[in-house]
């Protein structure tokens, strides 16, 4: 299963990095540093603007795969990677999409598990890549059986 | 506070940062801020239905928390790579310690082994942070990631 969806891409979605969203995110991880929220500190920083913490792109909308349906329950987040060309700045517009990079199955004592790798990209208006994320989602035997039905 | 650029291979970024015991409110706040409303992170019944002894923290909550070890150094550079493998579940009342140790260093970047462990010293996530000392204002240096 899933082999036919490899290389499938979502539509591109514009995400604007909102100051309030960043504030609530850094509050939730108790990382309330002036570089993220104080305008004056942001302006004077090497970035010329407030920036976002590295895991912030998890809130972005990456569009939808037209015909790939995953349940949002019963999946295990196995791995997560972010690669940055530069930090994300508050207020900027980022175009995001995702692509299915791979799927493999491994058999073990708890049955056959699926490993789905999804890449998420964010780029600026000029199509320069700002970041690339990759997540590995583990699909357990019981969820896999439900999906095959 | 000492500069990150002065850290040597084997040095820790700081003494381990121990988070206060995980509360349900922590996870509700993170669900709201991140948009991940999977109920196994907030509602006991749903966690039990999924075969868990109770609600578990979002992996991204722990990963997000770990990154704050690096926040005080953002005037020297930024996190270029942040790679994590989730190893174990984090439950309510767990006390998570966050640690980063220099594993490699060049003039351009410093690599750290990072780990979050629970109160029983069991790793719940592990991975790598590459901290870039380059001037990120130079955006002509865009490369394929």
Interface residues (C-beta under 8 A of the other chain):
Chain A: X21 X24 X25 X27 X28 X29 X30 X31 X33 X35 X36 X45 X46 X47 X48 X51 X53 X54 X55 X58 X59 X72 X73 X74 X76 X77 X78 X79 X80 X81 X82 X83 X84 X85 X86 X87 X128 X129 X131 X132
Chain B: X19 X26 X29 X30 X32 X33 X34 X35 X36 X38 X39 X40 X46 X50 X59 X60 X61 X63 X64 X65 X67 X68 X71 X72 X74 X75 X78 X79 X80 X81 X82 X83 X84 X85 X86 X135 X136 X137 X139 X141 X142 X143 X144 X145
